[in-house]
Amino acid sequence: MKATKAFLIGALVMAVFAIALLTDFPKWYKYRKGDVKNFNEISSAELNEGDLVKGHIYVTYGAAVERQETKKRFGITTSKSTTMKYYCVLTTDKQCILYSTNKSDEYALLDRYANDLEAFYTKLNGDPDSLTENDVPVLELPFEAVVQKLPKDVNNLFAEWYEDGYEEDCNSKVYLSRANFDGYQTTVFIGFGLAGGAVILLVLFIFFTVKGKKGAQYGY
């Protein structure tokens, strides 16, 4: 009886994990078909929720929104850490859209460029004759992303950060969420493997349950 219950529990656990992993199946299927939009060849209006996008980021005005994790002990804050940054990046049609990432190496690259760009504009407005080629910041960040609906709270923070001209200059409907397209295949294959294991364990559970309910056989 214990072994039979173990089969059922195992099947349920595998099924739960399989469902979680197979949520990436639609994205993996799109990727396999080559249904990926080139960020540097389309306008902001062509980005729709669920799209896969890849390309290069050439301009960012900095992190408009940061998501932080706060840890407390006995009601006292012990630490704060940034778990996600949403950068305001420029599309080919000069619209601003948010790109979210949790990679520290990308933080460093994008933050440095945004600071250099601000310094460039400061110098341009104050002493343009002193500008040299070295003052012009350069950025080329390759990325892959999934287009997702922009949450209302993030949208409000983005608008507050951008200030005047937000409605005209920015995409307030969707944002780019950093992704790794190659990782979808591994995730989906593991999901199918777990689903197959769940089916096998369920079959074993049914088999031993039915077998255990058969009437006792007597002989003389």
Disulfide bonds with the S-S distance in Angstrom:
none
